[in-house]
């Protein structure tokens, strides 16, 4: 989840965020009343994920979106147990004969501060994301949005550059979709967390009672919420942040917190699975872990002293030949992650395994001789020096082991000398978009369950990676698949896009993860589903 500029949507999330992906999804599907009948319905959730900004215009990451999902409303959202979206605070939503998307709001909507929520707030919310254009914001998701029209207080018309965009309903439930109060948010700059909390411009299932950045957040049910998720079944939820996963593991094991999500190591999860005091909840995973190549600063990149596109491509191809995904999955992640050989994870329509065919031994394994031949054919002198950066806190502590093993694989080939570095997330998220890292780690959680969400954000020109990759043919096919209503034709386009970007190799996908949450024995309502959102409203204790 991050930033970009393109006529078609380009989203991102830095991976969005992580180690065994811990996503808690699920909320009340009925109106149930604030605070259920369960004894002790105050819930404590623990995480190592960090908030960048509470303002939807300023952040595009899992830690921030985790809080936004609790407190901001969406026009469309996915009810518990499904990835499909339906009206949330909207009464109806559909394409008109012109290919524009028309949303009708429910009547009588209000923010927690008492301000009315009307179509004007909706227009304001989307316009400001695009206008602010924050470096780590989700504006790229709105690349296909032309203008927003509000003919009356309850009607919103989204005029699209490419009409009948089949992914636009999902975009409205994504990090670009939270609806904010135009009376408490700035139209032209990111609003501070303190101002947001003080302004109480919340209209989701919860409001924020207290807030200390990346330490503690206390959520209280919002009686003004009238959306599809229903009223929370608990009395309140406290979100506690941890500096490292070892303390998170200890606290959930000892009952000091009720739920642990993002990011326990694979070893911790395996160990907790043997404990009687907790339960492991898992679900389908859309997470990808991958290496990004900066086309300007990598070896032989466009802005290096020895710029040579053919040699730069050969370096990327040779790395793809050498890396052993299965070894990483087994040794580091105890097979809680699986090797992935394309840019769309297995399980989604259109996913291929094109990287398995093109690189390595043709069956998913490494092939050092093939890598050597590729470099020799391009005239590349070996060993090639690589500066590879990873993040030790945002994607879980196992990242250190993961990238130590990647370094060992590359160094052992004799073809590369890897200088491995690490940076904490708050600085890392800034450096990666400023050309500081020639090669670097990212993880990705989808904003919606469609192959487009793994293509547009990464490979459209001016994508959220900001790694200077551009391919006009890829741009054209990305635009085409977004509005193709014939399912077979759209799938063919998605498959062809993967083939083209596999030949270019602007990123190197390594692993695909599952969702995992660890909960106390007395906790119910933790459900992981294909929406890839974690929500607190369905959690009960007793």
N, C-alpha and C positions, 0 to 999 in steps of 0.2 A: 504494500500500500504506500504510494509516494507522489512525485510530481512530474509533469510533462506538458508538451504542446503538440497537438496534432489534430487534424480535421476529424479523425476518428478517435474514439475513446482510447486512452492509454492509462491504465491504472497501475497500481503497484502495491505493495505492502510489504513492506519489508518484513518481510517475513520477516510484512510484513511481516513476523515473525515468526525454530526452537527445538528443543531436544525432543523427547517424546511429546508430541503436541498435546497439550492438555487443554481441551476446550470443553467447557461445560455449557450445554445448551438446554433450553427447555424452560417453559414458563406455564403459568396457569392458562388453561384453555377455557376456563369459565370465569365468571365474575367473582366467585368465591369469597369475597370479603377480605379486608386487610387483616393479615395475621390469621392463620388457620386455627384449627382446634388443637393442633399438636402442642404438647407441653414443651416449653423452652423453644419458642419459634424465632429466637434471635440466632442468626447464622454468622459464622466467621469463615471467610474464604481467604486463603493464602496464595500468593503468587510471587514470582521473581520478575515478572514482566513490568516494565516501567511506562509511565505516562509521559508523552512528549508535551502535548497540549490537550486541554479539554475542548478547545475550540475545534469543531469539525473542519474548519477551513485551514487549520494549521498543522494537522497531523494525519498520518496515514500509516498507522502501525497497530498491531494487536493490542498492546497495552493501553493505548488511548481509546481505541474502539471498544475495548471491553467495558470501560466506564460509560462511554457514549450510549451503548446499547441499553443500559439500564435507565438512563435519564432523558434521552431525547426521543421524540416520536418520529416515525417514518410514514411516508404516504403508503408504501406497501412493505410488508414484512412476511417472514416465514413462521407460521405457527409451529408449536412444538412437534417434532417428529417428522418434519418434511423440509425439503430444500425449496419447494415451490412457494412463490410469493402470492399473497392476496392482499386486499385493502386492509390497512392498519387504521390510521386516522382518516383514511379516505372512505367514502361511501361506495364509489365505483371508480374504475380506471380502464380505459380502452383506447385503441387507435381509432381515429376518425377516417373519413374517406380520403383525406389529404395526406395520410400517413403520420399525422401529428398525434401526440399522446394526451388524452384529455382526462383529467382527474377531478372528481367532485368530492369535496370535503364533507365530513359529517358536520352537522350543525351544532352550535353551542360549545365548540372546543375552546379550552382555556389553558394557559400556562399556570404553573403552580403559584406564580406571583399575582394571579388574578387578571393578567392581560389576556385579551381575546386572541385566539389563534385563527387567523384568516388566510385567504389566498395571498394577501400582501406579505405575510411572514414567509410563505412558501417561496414566492418569487425572490424575496430578499435572501433567503437561505442559499438558493442556488446561484443567484447573481454574485453574491459576495465570494463564494468559493472560487469562481472563475476570475473575478476582479482582483482578489488578493493574490492569487497565483503563488501561494506559499511554496517555498522550495521543497518542503516535506509534506505538502498538502495533497488532497485527493482530486485536484482539479482536472487531472488527465482523464478521469472517469467520465467527465462531462464534455469530452471532445466532440461528440456528435450533437450536443445541444446548441441550437442557434439562439433562440430567444424564449422568454417565458411571458405568457400573456395571462392577465387576470381580469376577465370581463365582469366578474362580480366577486363577492366575498367568499364564495364557496367553490368557484370554478377556476381551475388552473389548466392552461393549454401549453404544453411543451412543444414548441416548433423545432423540428429536428433537421439537421443538414441532410441526413440520409433518412428518409421517411421509413416507417414500419420497422424500425430497429428492434429486432427480436430480443436483444439483450437489455433494452432500456428499462423495462419493468424491474429487472434484477438490479440495475444500477440504482434505482430509487430506494433499494433496501441496503445499499452498500455504504462504505465510509463517506461517500459524497452526498448521502441522502438524509442525514439528520435535519429536522426542522427546528430552527432557533427563533428566538424572540427578537424582532427587529428593534424593540425598545431597549434591549439590554446588550446587544452585540453591535460592534462597530461594522460599518459597511465596507471599510477600506483597509482594515488592518486586523491582525489576529488579536482577539480579546483575551486578556489575561485570565488565568484560572481563578484568581481571587475575585475579579469582577463578575465572572460567570456564576460562581457560587453565591456571591452576595446578591446578584440580580434575580436568582431563582427562576430563570427562564427555562424551566423544565416542563415537559409535557409527556414524558414517557412513563413507564410503570413506577419509577422511583424518583424521588428528589434527593439531593445531597444535603444531609444534616450537618456534617462536619467534614473538613478536607485538609489534609496535610500532604503535600505533593510527595508521592512515592513512599509514604509512610503508612497513613491510614485514611480510609474514606468510609464514612458511615452513610448508608442509604436508608431512607424511610419511604414506605409506600405512598404513592401520589394519588389521592382520591379524584383528581381531575382527569386521569388517564382514561380514555374511552376506546382503546385500540383492541386489536385482534388477540393480543397476548393475555388479556384479562388482568384482574387484580392480583398482586403478589399473594402467595399463600403463607408467607412468613411475616413476622412483625417488623423486622429490620435486618439488614445485612451489613457487616463490617468487612471491608476488604483490607487485608494486611499485606504489606510489601516486605519481601525478604531480599537481603543482599546476595545470599547464596542458597543453593537448593538443599544443602545439607541440613540447615536449620529448618527449612520448610518441611523436609522429610521427617525430622524429629518431632516437630510440633503436630503434624497430622497423625503420626504414629502414637503419640502420647495423649491425643485428644485435646490439645490446646487450641486447635482449629478444627473446623468441620470438613472443609474441602481444600484440597491442594490442586492447583492447576497451573501449568506452565511455570517452571520447566524442571521437572525432575529428570534425573539421568535414567537411562535404561537399567542400570544396576540398581538404583534406588527403587524403581518400579517393581523389578523382579523380587527384591527383598521385601517390599511392602506387601506383595502378593502372598507372602507366607505368613503375614501377621493376622491374628484373629481380630485385632482392634479396628481394622479398616476393610473397605471393599474397593476393588478396582473396577472402574467403569470405562469401557472403551467404545469406540464407534468408528465409522468410516473416516478416513483421513484424506485431506486434499493438500497436505503440506509437501512442498518440495524444498530440498536443500541443494544449492548449486554454487558454482564459481562464476563470477562475472569478469569478463575481459574488457578493459578500457581500451578502445580502439585508438586513442591518442597516445597513451602513455605506456602500454605494454611493450615488450621487446619488438622493435621494428614498427612501432605505432606511428601514426601520422605526425605527431609532434615531437618525435625523438630525433636524435642526430643522425640515425641511420634508417630513416623511414623507408619501409618497403612492404606494401600490402601483401605480396605473395609470401614473403618470409614470415610476416606476422601470422598469416593464415596457417602456414606450415607449423609454426610453434603451437598454435591452438590445437591443430589436428594431432600433433604428436603427444600433447598432454592428454587428449581424449584417448589416444591409443594406449597410454601407459597406466592411467588411473584404474585401480581395481575396486569397483563399487562393492562387490560381494564381500571382500575382505573388510571394508569399512563397516558395512551393515552388521556383519557377524562379530567382529572383534570389538568395535566401539559401542554398538547399539543393541547387541544381543538379539539381533533380528527383529527388534521393534520397528526398524525401518527396513525397507526393501530396496534393492537396486532399481533405478529408473533409467530408461534408455530413450526417452524423448522428452518433449517440452510440455506435453499434456499428460497428467498422471493416468495410470491405468484405472479403468472404471468409468471414465467419462467418454461420451460419444466422440469418436474421431481420434482417439488416442492411438498412436502407432509406437513402434520400437525402432525408429529409423536410425538412432545412434548405434544400436547393436549391429546393424547391417554395415554401417559405414566405417566404424572405428574398432580398434582392438582386434581380437581374434575372430570376430564375426558371430560369436556366441555369448557375448557379454564379458568375456575375460580380457586381460591386458595382452598386448603384443609389442614388446620392446623393439624387436627387429623391424616391424612395420613402421614404428615411430622413427627409428633411425633412418630408414630409407626415405621417409617423407622429408625429414630435415636435410638430408644429403641432396635430394633432388632439387630442393629450393635454394641450395647453397648456403645453408645456415651452419655456422661454426658452433660446435658443441664443446663443453657444456654451455647451455643457455642460462643466463642468470635471471631468476624470477623473483620478484618482490611480491609476496603473497600475504594478504592481511586477513585476519579473522576477528570475530567478536567473542569475548569470553563470557559475557553476562546475558545478552539478549536471547541467544539461542541455546542456552543451557551450558553447564560446565563441561559437558562431553565434547563441546566444540574444540577444546584444546587437544583432546585425544584424536578427534577426527582429523584435524589439520596437521597434527604431528605425523599421523599415518600417511596423509596425502604427501607431505614433504618427504617422508621416507621412501614412498613409492617412486616419486619423481627423482630424488637424489640417487636411489639405488639403480635406476636405469642407466646412469652414467651420462645421460643426455641433458640433465638440468642440475643447476645448483640453486636451491631454494632458500631465500632469506625470509623467514617466517616472522611476522609481527602480529601484535594484538592491540586493540584499542577498546576502551569502554564505550557502551552504546551511545551515550549522550554526545560524545565527540565523533564516534564512528559514523553516525547518521549524517553528520555535517561533512566530514571528510570525503565520504564516498561519492558525493555529488560535486565535489570540488577538484576532481582529478588527482586526488592524493594517492589513491591506491591503483596500481596497474592491474593487479588481479585481486579479487576480494570475495569473501563469503557473503552470501545472503540466504535467507530462507523466505518462503512465500506461503501465505495462507490465502485462499481465494476469497474474493469479495462476494462471489456468487458461483453457483455450481454449473459452470458452462465452460467449454474449452476456450472460448474467447477470452476468458479472464486469465488464461495462461499465455495468451498470444499478444493481444493488443498492448497490455502494459509493458511488455518486454521488447517487442520487436517493431512496433510502429515508430516511425521517425520521431525524434524528440521524446522517447519513452521515459518512463520513470527512473530507469537505471541511469539515464544521462551518460551512457557509455560511448556515445558518438556512433552508434550503429545505425545504418540507414540502407534500405533496399527498396527501390521504387516498386518492384514487382510484389514484394511482400506487403507494402503499404496498400497497393491496389486490391490484393486478395483479402486482406484484413477488412477493408471497407466493404467488399462485396459479400463476404460471409455474414457480416452483421445484419444485412437486410435480405438475405436469401431465405425465402419462406419454404422452398422445397427442401425437405430434410436430407435427401440423398445428395443433392447438389451442394448443400452447405457442408455436409460431412466430407465430400471430396475436396472442397476448398480448404477445410481445416487440415486435412491430411497433406495437401500439397504445400501449405504454409510450413508445416513441420519439416518437410523435405528440404525446402529452400533454406530455412534457418539452420538446419543441421549441417548443410554445406558451408554456411557462413560461420557458424559457431561463435556467436557473440556471448553466449552463456554455455556452461557445461553442467547440465543437471546430473546429480549424483544419487540422491536418495528420495524416496517417498515415504511419508510417515503416517501413522494412525493417530487418532485422538485418544487420549487417556486422561482420566481424572481419578484421584484417590479421595474417598469420602469415608467419614466415620460410619460405624455400623448402624447408628441410629438416624442416619441421614437418608431421606428419600427425595425423589424428584430430580436427581441428576441424570440428564439424558443428553447423549451426544448424537447429533444427526447431521445430515448433509448440508444444513445451513451454515455450518462451521462458525456459528455464533454461540457464545456462552452467555446465558441469562440466569439471573438469580431468582426469578419470580416463582419457580416451581419447587424450590428447595424447602423442605420441612424437616423438623427434628422431633424425634419422639418415638 
